[in-house]
């Protein structure tokens, strides 16, 4: 049986309601690809910038 290595990259975008769904998906996608660019088995967490 052939051995295989499995890895996982995770991107998390933390936000406050209300927020437009398209923005949420776009920002989360950017964070996921940032995690993937950092090689295997990485996670990246970003928070929505506050206007306050």
Backbone as CSV, one residue per row, in Angstrom:
resi,resn,N_x,N_y,N_z,CA_x,CA_y,CA_z,C_x,C_y,C_z
1,UNK,0.839,-1.186,0.000,0.000,0.000,0.000,0.884,1.248,0.000
2,UNK,0.588,2.178,-0.900,1.365,3.409,-1.026,1.001,4.402,0.096
3,UNK,2.025,4.965,0.739,1.793,5.963,1.772,1.631,7.334,1.126
4,UNK,0.684,8.101,1.617,0.456,9.444,1.110,0.423,10.423,2.272
5,UNK,0.941,11.587,2.016,0.924,12.642,3.025,-0.229,13.585,2.717
6,UNK,-0.999,13.903,3.730,-2.121,14.819,3.575,-1.818,16.071,4.388
7,UNK,-2.066,17.225,3.793,-1.877,18.483,4.513,-3.120,19.350,4.322
8,UNK,-3.207,20.361,5.161,-4.373,21.234,5.110,-3.936,22.670,5.364
9,UNK,-4.373,23.586,4.520,-4.162,25.013,4.729,-5.525,25.638,4.992
10,UNK,-5.581,26.529,5.973,-6.857,27.103,6.381,-6.753,28.624,6.410
11,UNK,-7.768,29.278,5.878,-7.865,30.732,5.950,-9.129,31.122,6.688
12,UNK,-9.007,32.008,7.668,-10.150,32.441,8.472,-10.248,33.964,8.398
13,UNK,-11.439,34.453,8.149,-11.688,35.891,8.118,-12.717,36.220,9.189
14,UNK,-12.319,36.989,10.179,-13.186,37.365,11.292,-13.807,38.723,10.988
15,UNK,-15.119,38.821,11.119,-15.823,40.046,10.752,-16.955,40.319,11.735
16,UNK,-17.505,41.500,11.636,-18.658,41.885,12.445,-19.856,42.090,11.512
17,UNK,-21.038,41.689,11.976,-22.253,41.925,11.198,-22.633,43.385,11.292
18,UNK,-23.323,43.977,10.352,-23.682,43.393,9.055,-22.523,43.516,8.059
19,UNK,-22.499,42.623,7.127,-21.458,42.615,6.099,-22.054,42.012,4.829
20,UNK,-21.612,42.459,3.686,-22.102,41.970,2.400,-21.479,40.599,2.127
21,UNK,-22.306,39.625,1.744,-21.852,38.252,1.532,-20.701,38.177,0.524
22,UNK,-20.772,38.943,-0.558,-19.715,38.910,-1.569,-18.373,39.330,-0.969
23,UNK,-18.381,40.336,-0.093,-17.155,40.788,0.573,-16.612,39.687,1.464
24,UNK,-17.482,39.032,2.212,-17.054,37.943,3.096,-16.374,36.822,2.325
25,UNK,-16.983,36.405,1.237,-16.427,35.314,0.430,-15.101,35.739,-0.190
26,UNK,-15.033,36.935,-0.730,-13.807,37.427,-1.361,-12.668,37.517,-0.355
27,UNK,-12.930,38.106,0.801,-11.884,38.257,1.818,-11.425,36.911,2.360
28,UNK,-12.359,36.004,2.601,-12.005,34.667,3.086,-11.175,33.931,2.046
29,UNK,-11.515,34.076,0.789,-10.762,33.449,-0.298,-9.326,33.981,-0.344
30,UNK,-9.152,35.279,-0.175,-7.809,35.883,-0.168,-6.964,35.301,0.967
31,UNK,-7.585,35.168,2.137,-6.862,34.642,3.295,-6.485,33.178,3.080
32,UNK,-7.378,32.391,2.485,-7.074,30.991,2.193,-5.884,30.883,1.255
33,UNK,-5.872,31.672,0.192,-4.749,31.607,-0.747,-3.456,32.109,-0.117
34,UNK,-3.537,33.036,0.819,-2.347,33.467,1.546,-1.787,32.295,2.355
35,UNK,-2.660,31.540,2.992,-2.219,30.363,3.751,-1.566,29.337,2.826
36,UNK,-2.158,29.100,1.668,-1.599,28.135,0.714,-0.229,28.574,0.203
37,UNK,-0.040,29.869,0.015,1.245,30.386,-0.472,2.362,30.216,0.551
38,UNK,1.995,30.058,1.813,2.988,29.872,2.876,3.414,28.417,3.025
39,UNK,3.114,27.605,2.051,3.431,26.182,1.997,2.370,25.358,2.694
40,UNK,2.666,24.108,2.944,1.665,23.178,3.469,1.419,23.336,4.959
41,UNK,0.244,22.895,5.347,-0.150,22.819,6.757,-0.005,24.165,7.473
42,UNK,-0.584,25.202,6.903,-0.527,26.545,7.489,-1.938,27.075,7.710
43,UNK,-2.052,28.003,8.627,-3.314,28.711,8.781,-3.038,30.195,8.933
44,UNK,-3.977,30.996,8.449,-3.882,32.451,8.515,-5.229,32.964,9.018
45,UNK,-5.178,33.887,9.961,-6.390,34.511,10.479,-6.286,36.012,10.268
46,UNK,-7.313,36.589,9.663,-7.359,38.034,9.439,-8.643,38.563,10.046
47,UNK,-8.569,39.777,10.570,-9.759,40.429,11.098,-10.138,41.600,10.216
48,UNK,-11.427,41.828,10.127,-11.937,42.972,9.392,-11.395,44.235,10.038
49,UNK,-10.961,45.171,9.217,-10.460,46.437,9.753,-11.632,47.269,10.248
50,UNK,-11.456,47.844,11.413,-12.512,48.617,12.039,-12.502,50.056,11.539
51,UNK,-13.686,50.630,11.389,-13.817,52.036,11.001,-13.808,52.947,12.221
52,UNK,-13.773,52.350,13.403,-13.866,53.120,14.650,-12.545,53.746,14.999
